[in-house]
Every structure is written in C-alpha cells, then in structure tokens.
C-alpha cells in the first residue's frame, strides 16, 4: 500500500517461508507441502531470497 513501514509481498513470503522451515525443523519437503508449492519452486525461492 506504499505506507512507510509496510512490508512488500516478497518480504512477507520470505518471512513465511522462514517460519515454516523453522516449524518443520528445516524439512524442505514438508515445508513445500505446507506452502502448497512444489519442491523445485521452494528451492528456487530459497535461492532468490538467499536462504539456501
């Protein structure tokens, strides 16, 4: 919405991925399943966000 202090969608997604990874103890297969995305997509997002 452009307001100061608001998070961008990609920042929200990054934080959500981190949160799910923590809840699954780093299990990427389970994380992808919870997020409703393929494992390949998760790995791509991890690379984009520097989380590999």
N, CA, C, O and CB atoms as a CASP TS submission, in Angstrom:
PFRMAT TS
TARGET T0000
AUTHOR 0000-0000-0000
METHOD Language model
MODEL 1
PARENT N/A
ATOM      1  N   UNK     1       0.811  -1.199   0.000  1.00  0.00           N
ATOM      2  CA  UNK     1       0.000   0.000   0.000  1.00  0.00           C
ATOM      3  C   UNK     1       0.851   1.258   0.000  1.00  0.00           C
ATOM      4  O   UNK     1       0.317   2.367  -0.016  1.00  0.00           O
ATOM      5  CB  UNK     1      -0.921   0.001   1.190  1.00  0.00           C
ATOM      6  N   UNK     2       2.166   1.102   0.018  1.00  0.00           N
ATOM      7  CA  UNK     2       3.056   2.236  -0.081  1.00  0.00           C
ATOM      8  C   UNK     2       3.252   3.015   1.200  1.00  0.00           C
ATOM      9  O   UNK     2       3.977   4.010   1.208  1.00  0.00           O
ATOM     10  CB  UNK     2       2.564   3.135  -1.102  1.00  0.00           C
ATOM     11  N   UNK     3       2.625   2.587   2.282  1.00  0.00           N
ATOM     12  CA  UNK     3       2.785   3.292   3.548  1.00  0.00           C
ATOM     13  C   UNK     3       4.143   2.967   4.153  1.00  0.00           C
ATOM     14  O   UNK     3       4.614   1.836   4.041  1.00  0.00           O
ATOM     15  CB  UNK     3       1.653   2.923   4.529  1.00  0.00           C
ATOM     16  N   UNK     4       4.777   3.945   4.792  1.00  0.00           N
ATOM     17  CA  UNK     4       6.058   3.668   5.448  1.00  0.00           C
ATOM     18  C   UNK     4       5.911   2.551   6.478  1.00  0.00           C
ATOM     19  O   UNK     4       4.951   2.529   7.248  1.00  0.00           O
ATOM     20  CB  UNK     4       6.604   4.940   6.123  1.00  0.00           C
ATOM     21  N   UNK     5       6.856   1.635   6.484  1.00  0.00           N
ATOM     22  CA  UNK     5       6.813   0.545   7.439  1.00  0.00           C
ATOM     23  C   UNK     5       6.039  -0.667   6.966  1.00  0.00           C
ATOM     24  O   UNK     5       6.023  -1.696   7.641  1.00  0.00           O
ATOM     25  CB  UNK     5       6.231   1.024   8.699  1.00  0.00           C
ATOM     26  N   UNK     6       5.395  -0.559   5.810  1.00  0.00           N
ATOM     27  CA  UNK     6       4.647  -1.711   5.310  1.00  0.00           C
ATOM     28  C   UNK     6       5.591  -2.665   4.591  1.00  0.00           C
ATOM     29  O   UNK     6       6.554  -2.244   3.949  1.00  0.00           O
ATOM     30  CB  UNK     6       3.506  -1.261   4.366  1.00  0.00           C
ATOM     31  N   UNK     7       5.298  -3.954   4.709  1.00  0.00           N
ATOM     32  CA  UNK     7       6.130  -4.970   4.078  1.00  0.00           C
ATOM     33  C   UNK     7       5.666  -5.213   2.652  1.00  0.00           C
ATOM     34  O   UNK     7       4.473  -5.166   2.353  1.00  0.00           O
ATOM     35  CB  UNK     7       6.099  -6.276   4.883  1.00  0.00           C
ATOM     36  N   UNK     8       6.624  -5.473   1.786  1.00  0.00           N
ATOM     37  CA  UNK     8       6.301  -5.846   0.417  1.00  0.00           C
ATOM     38  C   UNK     8       5.941  -7.324   0.402  1.00  0.00           C
ATOM     39  O   UNK     8       6.307  -8.075   1.306  1.00  0.00           O
ATOM     40  CB  UNK     8       7.489  -5.542  -0.552  1.00  0.00           C
ATOM     41  N   UNK     9       5.221  -7.732  -0.637  1.00  0.00           N
ATOM     42  CA  UNK     9       4.760  -9.110  -0.743  1.00  0.00           C
ATOM     43  C   UNK     9       5.914 -10.101  -0.687  1.00  0.00           C
ATOM     44  O   UNK     9       5.807 -11.135  -0.028  1.00  0.00           O
ATOM     45  CB  UNK     9       3.981  -9.300  -2.027  1.00  0.00           C
ATOM     46  N   UNK    10       7.022  -9.799  -1.371  1.00  0.00           N
ATOM     47  CA  UNK    10       8.151 -10.729  -1.353  1.00  0.00           C
ATOM     48  C   UNK    10       8.767 -10.844   0.036  1.00  0.00           C
ATOM     49  O   UNK    10       9.253 -11.913   0.408  1.00  0.00           O
ATOM     50  CB  UNK    10       9.211 -10.288  -2.351  1.00  0.00           C
ATOM     51  N   UNK    11       8.754  -9.761   0.806  1.00  0.00           N
ATOM     52  CA  UNK    11       9.275  -9.814   2.176  1.00  0.00           C
ATOM     53  C   UNK    11       8.374 -10.675   3.062  1.00  0.00           C
ATOM     54  O   UNK    11       8.855 -11.428   3.909  1.00  0.00           O
ATOM     55  CB  UNK    11       9.397  -8.391   2.765  1.00  0.00           C
ATOM     56  N   UNK    12       7.083 -10.554   2.858  1.00  0.00           N
ATOM     57  CA  UNK    12       6.126 -11.365   3.613  1.00  0.00           C
ATOM     58  C   UNK    12       6.323 -12.841   3.275  1.00  0.00           C
ATOM     59  O   UNK    12       6.329 -13.695   4.161  1.00  0.00           O
ATOM     60  CB  UNK    12       4.666 -10.927   3.309  1.00  0.00           C
ATOM     61  N   UNK    13       6.485 -13.129   1.982  1.00  0.00           N
ATOM     62  CA  UNK    13       6.698 -14.512   1.550  1.00  0.00           C
ATOM     63  C   UNK    13       7.975 -15.074   2.157  1.00  0.00           C
ATOM     64  O   UNK    13       7.985 -16.207   2.638  1.00  0.00           O
ATOM     65  CB  UNK    13       6.759 -14.598   0.018  1.00  0.00           C
ATOM     66  N   UNK    14       9.045 -14.300   2.139  1.00  0.00           N
ATOM     67  CA  UNK    14      10.328 -14.739   2.705  1.00  0.00           C
ATOM     68  C   UNK    14      10.170 -15.080   4.181  1.00  0.00           C
ATOM     69  O   UNK    14      10.620 -16.136   4.624  1.00  0.00           O
ATOM     70  CB  UNK    14      11.407 -13.648   2.524  1.00  0.00           C
ATOM     71  N   UNK    15       9.541 -14.201   4.939  1.00  0.00           N
ATOM     72  CA  UNK    15       9.348 -14.439   6.373  1.00  0.00           C
ATOM     73  C   UNK    15       8.463 -15.662   6.622  1.00  0.00           C
ATOM     74  O   UNK    15       8.681 -16.409   7.576  1.00  0.00           O
ATOM     75  CB  UNK    15       8.728 -13.202   7.038  1.00  0.00           C
ATOM     76  N   UNK    16       7.467 -15.862   5.760  1.00  0.00           N
ATOM     77  CA  UNK    16       6.576 -17.017   5.904  1.00  0.00           C
ATOM     78  C   UNK    16       7.346 -18.314   5.642  1.00  0.00           C
ATOM     79  O   UNK    16       7.184 -19.294   6.368  1.00  0.00           O
ATOM     80  CB  UNK    16       5.368 -16.899   4.935  1.00  0.00           C
ATOM     81  N   UNK    17       8.176 -18.315   4.612  1.00  0.00           N
ATOM     82  CA  UNK    17       8.989 -19.499   4.314  1.00  0.00           C
ATOM     83  C   UNK    17       9.911 -19.805   5.488  1.00  0.00           C
ATOM     84  O   UNK    17      10.030 -20.960   5.897  1.00  0.00           O
ATOM     85  CB  UNK    17       9.815 -19.290   3.019  1.00  0.00           C
ATOM     86  N   UNK    18      10.561 -18.785   6.029  1.00  0.00           N
ATOM     87  CA  UNK    18      11.451 -18.978   7.180  1.00  0.00           C
ATOM     88  C   UNK    18      10.671 -19.574   8.350  1.00  0.00           C
ATOM     89  O   UNK    18      11.144 -20.500   9.010  1.00  0.00           O
ATOM     90  CB  UNK    18      12.109 -17.635   7.598  1.00  0.00           C
ATOM     91  N   UNK    19       9.489 -19.046   8.602  1.00  0.00           N
ATOM     92  CA  UNK    19       8.659 -19.525   9.706  1.00  0.00           C
ATOM     93  C   UNK    19       8.304 -21.002   9.542  1.00  0.00           C
ATOM     94  O   UNK    19       8.398 -21.778  10.493  1.00  0.00           O
ATOM     95  CB  UNK    19       7.383 -18.691   9.805  1.00  0.00           C
ATOM     96  N   UNK    20       7.901 -21.380   8.346  1.00  0.00           N
ATOM     97  CA  UNK    20       7.528 -22.777   8.101  1.00  0.00           C
ATOM     98  C   UNK    20       8.756 -23.676   8.187  1.00  0.00           C
ATOM     99  O   UNK    20       8.675 -24.776   8.733  1.00  0.00           O
ATOM    100  CB  UNK    20       6.851 -22.927   6.721  1.00  0.00           C
ATOM    101  N   UNK    21       9.890 -23.227   7.659  1.00  0.00           N
ATOM    102  CA  UNK    21      11.124 -24.015   7.761  1.00  0.00           C
ATOM    103  C   UNK    21      11.477 -24.272   9.226  1.00  0.00           C
ATOM    104  O   UNK    21      11.901 -25.370   9.586  1.00  0.00           O
ATOM    105  CB  UNK    21      12.291 -23.292   7.049  1.00  0.00           C
ATOM    106  N   UNK    22      11.302 -23.262  10.060  1.00  0.00           N
ATOM    107  CA  UNK    22      11.588 -23.428  11.489  1.00  0.00           C
ATOM    108  C   UNK    22      10.630 -24.443  12.113  1.00  0.00           C
ATOM    109  O   UNK    22      11.044 -25.282  12.913  1.00  0.00           O
ATOM    110  CB  UNK    22      11.484 -22.073  12.227  1.00  0.00           C
ATOM    111  N   UNK    23       9.356 -24.365  11.746  1.00  0.00           N
ATOM    112  CA  UNK    23       8.360 -25.278  12.313  1.00  0.00           C
ATOM    113  C   UNK    23       8.575 -26.719  11.873  1.00  0.00           C
ATOM    114  O   UNK    23       8.200 -27.652  12.583  1.00  0.00           O
ATOM    115  CB  UNK    23       6.966 -24.833  11.923  1.00  0.00           C
ATOM    116  N   UNK    24       9.185 -26.906  10.690  1.00  0.00           N
ATOM    117  CA  UNK    24       9.429 -28.257  10.179  1.00  0.00           C
ATOM    118  C   UNK    24      10.874 -28.699  10.431  1.00  0.00           C
ATOM    119  O   UNK    24      11.331 -29.700   9.880  1.00  0.00           O
ATOM    120  CB  UNK    24       9.117 -28.321   8.678  1.00  0.00           C
ATOM    121  N   UNK    25      11.580 -27.944  11.266  1.00  0.00           N
ATOM    122  CA  UNK    25      12.987 -28.253  11.570  1.00  0.00           C
ATOM    123  C   UNK    25      13.833 -28.363  10.309  1.00  0.00           C
ATOM    124  O   UNK    25      14.717 -29.215  10.214  1.00  0.00           O
ATOM    125  CB  UNK    25      13.082 -29.552  12.362  1.00  0.00           C
ATOM    126  N   UNK    26      13.553 -27.494   9.345  1.00  0.00           N
ATOM    127  CA  UNK    26      14.346 -27.443   8.122  1.00  0.00           C
ATOM    128  C   UNK    26      13.964 -28.463   7.066  1.00  0.00           C
ATOM    129  O   UNK    26      14.656 -28.594   6.057  1.00  0.00           O
ATOM    130  CB  UNK    26      15.760 -27.624   8.459  1.00  0.00           C
ATOM    131  N   UNK    27      12.869 -29.190   7.282  1.00  0.00           N
ATOM    132  CA  UNK    27      12.438 -30.200   6.316  1.00  0.00           C
ATOM    133  C   UNK    27      11.815 -29.499   5.101  1.00  0.00           C
ATOM    134  O   UNK    27      10.689 -29.004   5.160  1.00  0.00           O
ATOM    135  CB  UNK    27      11.420 -31.198   6.968  1.00  0.00           C
ATOM    136  N   UNK    28      12.568 -29.472   4.009  1.00  0.00           N
ATOM    137  CA  UNK    28      12.123 -28.740   2.825  1.00  0.00           C
ATOM    138  C   UNK    28      10.939 -29.401   2.128  1.00  0.00           C
ATOM    139  O   UNK    28      10.072 -28.714   1.590  1.00  0.00           O
ATOM    140  CB  UNK    28      13.264 -28.602   1.852  1.00  0.00           C
ATOM    141  N   UNK    29      10.900 -30.724   2.136  1.00  0.00           N
ATOM    142  CA  UNK    29       9.773 -31.424   1.519  1.00  0.00           C
ATOM    143  C   UNK    29       8.479 -31.085   2.246  1.00  0.00           C
ATOM    144  O   UNK    29       7.469 -30.775   1.613  1.00  0.00           O
ATOM    145  CB  UNK    29      10.007 -32.948   1.526  1.00  0.00           C
ATOM    146  N   UNK    30       8.509 -31.143   3.571  1.00  0.00           N
ATOM    147  CA  UNK    30       7.330 -30.817   4.377  1.00  0.00           C
ATOM    148  C   UNK    30       6.975 -29.333   4.238  1.00  0.00           C
ATOM    149  O   UNK    30       5.798 -28.977   4.173  1.00  0.00           O
ATOM    150  CB  UNK    30       7.576 -31.173   5.863  1.00  0.00           C
ATOM    151  N   UNK    31       7.991 -28.473   4.194  1.00  0.00           N
ATOM    152  CA  UNK    31       7.756 -27.039   4.031  1.00  0.00           C
ATOM    153  C   UNK    31       7.029 -26.759   2.726  1.00  0.00           C
ATOM    154  O   UNK    31       6.053 -26.009   2.706  1.00  0.00           O
ATOM    155  CB  UNK    31       9.081 -26.266   4.075  1.00  0.00           C
ATOM    156  N   UNK    32       7.496 -27.355   1.638  1.00  0.00           N
ATOM    157  CA  UNK    32       6.854 -27.162   0.337  1.00  0.00           C
ATOM    158  C   UNK    32       5.409 -27.654   0.375  1.00  0.00           C
ATOM    159  O   UNK    32       4.512 -27.017  -0.176  1.00  0.00           O
ATOM    160  CB  UNK    32       7.639 -27.897  -0.770  1.00  0.00           C
ATOM    161  N   UNK    33       5.197 -28.787   1.029  1.00  0.00           N
ATOM    162  CA  UNK    33       3.849 -29.355   1.143  1.00  0.00           C
ATOM    163  C   UNK    33       2.923 -28.399   1.894  1.00  0.00           C
ATOM    164  O   UNK    33       1.798 -28.152   1.459  1.00  0.00           O
ATOM    165  CB  UNK    33       3.897 -30.723   1.858  1.00  0.00           C
ATOM    166  N   UNK    34       3.390 -27.866   3.013  1.00  0.00           N
ATOM    167  CA  UNK    34       2.584 -26.934   3.813  1.00  0.00           C
ATOM    168  C   UNK    34       2.273 -25.667   3.021  1.00  0.00           C
ATOM    169  O   UNK    34       1.165 -25.135   3.091  1.00  0.00           O
ATOM    170  CB  UNK    34       3.315 -26.573   5.122  1.00  0.00           C
ATOM    171  N   UNK    35       3.264 -25.190   2.268  1.00  0.00           N
ATOM    172  CA  UNK    35       3.085 -23.967   1.480  1.00  0.00           C
ATOM    173  C   UNK    35       2.245 -24.197   0.227  1.00  0.00           C
ATOM    174  O   UNK    35       1.786 -23.244  -0.402  1.00  0.00           O
ATOM    175  CB  UNK    35       4.437 -23.404   1.086  1.00  0.00           C
ATOM    176  N   UNK    36       2.045 -25.467  -0.131  1.00  0.00           N
ATOM    177  CA  UNK    36       1.261 -25.770  -1.322  1.00  0.00           C
ATOM    178  C   UNK    36       2.013 -25.504  -2.612  1.00  0.00           C
ATOM    179  O   UNK    36       1.411 -25.180  -3.635  1.00  0.00           O
ATOM    180  CB  UNK    36      -0.003 -24.975  -1.313  1.00  0.00           C
ATOM    181  N   UNK    37       3.344 -25.644  -2.560  1.00  0.00           N
ATOM    182  CA  UNK    37       4.176 -25.435  -3.744  1.00  0.00           C
ATOM    183  C   UNK    37       5.047 -26.665  -3.958  1.00  0.00           C
ATOM    184  O   UNK    37       5.222 -27.482  -3.054  1.00  0.00           O
ATOM    185  CB  UNK    37       5.053 -24.154  -3.597  1.00  0.00           C
ATOM    186  N   UNK    38       5.584 -26.786  -5.149  1.00  0.00           N
ATOM    187  CA  UNK    38       6.478 -27.891  -5.443  1.00  0.00           C
ATOM    188  C   UNK    38       7.840 -27.679  -4.803  1.00  0.00           C
ATOM    189  O   UNK    38       8.225 -26.553  -4.486  1.00  0.00           O
ATOM    190  CB  UNK    38       6.625 -28.066  -6.943  1.00  0.00           C
ATOM    191  N   UNK    39       8.555 -28.765  -4.619  1.00  0.00           N
ATOM    192  CA  UNK    39       9.883 -28.695  -4.014  1.00  0.00           C
ATOM    193  C   UNK    39      10.835 -27.859  -4.866  1.00  0.00           C
ATOM    194  O   UNK    39      11.647 -27.104  -4.332  1.00  0.00           O
ATOM    195  CB  UNK    39      10.452 -30.101  -3.817  1.00  0.00           C
ATOM    196  N   UNK    40      10.738 -27.992  -6.189  1.00  0.00           N
ATOM    197  CA  UNK    40      11.583 -27.199  -7.084  1.00  0.00           C
ATOM    198  C   UNK    40      11.306 -25.712  -6.900  1.00  0.00           C
ATOM    199  O   UNK    40      12.233 -24.902  -6.880  1.00  0.00           O
ATOM    200  CB  UNK    40      11.352 -27.607  -8.552  1.00  0.00           C
ATOM    201  N   UNK    41      10.043 -25.356  -6.768  1.00  0.00           N
ATOM    202  CA  UNK    41       9.665 -23.958  -6.549  1.00  0.00           C
ATOM    203  C   UNK    41      10.224 -23.453  -5.226  1.00  0.00           C
ATOM    204  O   UNK    41      10.714 -22.326  -5.146  1.00  0.00           O
ATOM    205  CB  UNK    41       8.134 -23.799  -6.574  1.00  0.00           C
ATOM    206  N   UNK    42      10.153 -24.280  -4.189  1.00  0.00           N
ATOM    207  CA  UNK    42      10.702 -23.886  -2.894  1.00  0.00           C
ATOM    208  C   UNK    42      12.197 -23.625  -3.011  1.00  0.00           C
ATOM    209  O   UNK    42      12.688 -22.607  -2.521  1.00  0.00           O
ATOM    210  CB  UNK    42      10.430 -24.970  -1.835  1.00  0.00           C
ATOM    211  N   UNK    43      12.926 -24.535  -3.656  1.00  0.00           N
ATOM    212  CA  UNK    43      14.368 -24.345  -3.812  1.00  0.00           C
ATOM    213  C   UNK    43      14.677 -23.065  -4.584  1.00  0.00           C
ATOM    214  O   UNK    43      15.638 -22.365  -4.262  1.00  0.00           O
ATOM    215  CB  UNK    43      14.989 -25.550  -4.525  1.00  0.00           C
ATOM    216  N   UNK    44      13.870 -22.753  -5.602  1.00  0.00           N
ATOM    217  CA  UNK    44      14.078 -21.523  -6.364  1.00  0.00           C
ATOM    218  C   UNK    44      13.854 -20.302  -5.473  1.00  0.00           C
ATOM    219  O   UNK    44      14.628 -19.346  -5.520  1.00  0.00           O
ATOM    220  CB  UNK    44      13.137 -21.476  -7.588  1.00  0.00           C
ATOM    221  N   UNK    45      12.803 -20.333  -4.668  1.00  0.00           N
ATOM    222  CA  UNK    45      12.521 -19.216  -3.770  1.00  0.00           C
ATOM    223  C   UNK    45      13.613 -19.071  -2.711  1.00  0.00           C
ATOM    224  O   UNK    45      13.990 -17.952  -2.361  1.00  0.00           O
ATOM    225  CB  UNK    45      11.156 -19.405  -3.097  1.00  0.00           C
ATOM    226  N   UNK    46      14.121 -20.187  -2.201  1.00  0.00           N
ATOM    227  CA  UNK    46      15.211 -20.135  -1.224  1.00  0.00           C
ATOM    228  C   UNK    46      16.433 -19.463  -1.837  1.00  0.00           C
ATOM    229  O   UNK    46      17.117 -18.677  -1.181  1.00  0.00           O
ATOM    230  CB  UNK    46      15.570 -21.555  -0.729  1.00  0.00           C
ATOM    231  N   UNK    47      16.697 -19.778  -3.092  1.00  0.00           N
ATOM    232  CA  UNK    47      17.843 -19.174  -3.776  1.00  0.00           C
ATOM    233  C   UNK    47      17.614 -17.677  -3.985  1.00  0.00           C
ATOM    234  O   UNK    47      18.507 -16.869  -3.732  1.00  0.00           O
ATOM    235  CB  UNK    47      18.094 -19.870  -5.132  1.00  0.00           C
ATOM    236  N   UNK    48      16.433 -17.314  -4.440  1.00  0.00           N
ATOM    237  CA  UNK    48      16.104 -15.908  -4.686  1.00  0.00           C
ATOM    238  C   UNK    48      16.227 -15.084  -3.403  1.00  0.00           C
ATOM    239  O   UNK    48      16.723 -13.957  -3.425  1.00  0.00           O
ATOM    240  CB  UNK    48      14.682 -15.783  -5.261  1.00  0.00           C
ATOM    241  N   UNK    49      15.774 -15.651  -2.293  1.00  0.00           N
ATOM    242  CA  UNK    49      15.789 -14.934  -1.020  1.00  0.00           C
ATOM    243  C   UNK    49      17.083 -15.123  -0.239  1.00  0.00           C
ATOM    244  O   UNK    49      17.214 -14.620   0.877  1.00  0.00           O
ATOM    245  CB  UNK    49      14.631 -15.377  -0.176  1.00  0.00           C
ATOM    246  N   UNK    50      18.039 -15.845  -0.817  1.00  0.00           N
ATOM    247  CA  UNK    50      19.323 -16.055  -0.148  1.00  0.00           C
ATOM    248  C   UNK    50      19.214 -16.915   1.095  1.00  0.00           C
ATOM    249  O   UNK    50      19.933 -16.696   2.070  1.00  0.00           O
ATOM    250  CB  UNK    50      19.928 -14.738   0.216  1.00  0.00           C
ATOM    251  N   UNK    51      18.321 -17.893   1.067  1.00  0.00           N
ATOM    252  CA  UNK    51      18.072 -18.734   2.236  1.00  0.00           C
ATOM    253  C   UNK    51      18.618 -20.146   2.077  1.00  0.00           C
ATOM    254  O   UNK    51      18.332 -21.012   2.903  1.00  0.00           O
ATOM    255  CB  UNK    51      16.596 -18.798   2.515  1.00  0.00           C
ATOM    256  N   UNK    52      19.393 -20.391   1.038  1.00  0.00           N
ATOM    257  CA  UNK    52      19.884 -21.755   0.800  1.00  0.00           C
ATOM    258  C   UNK    52      20.924 -22.180   1.791  1.00  0.00           C
ATOM    259  O   UNK    52      21.427 -23.301   1.715  1.00  0.00           O
ATOM    260  CB  UNK    52      20.448 -21.872  -0.576  1.00  0.00           C
TER
END
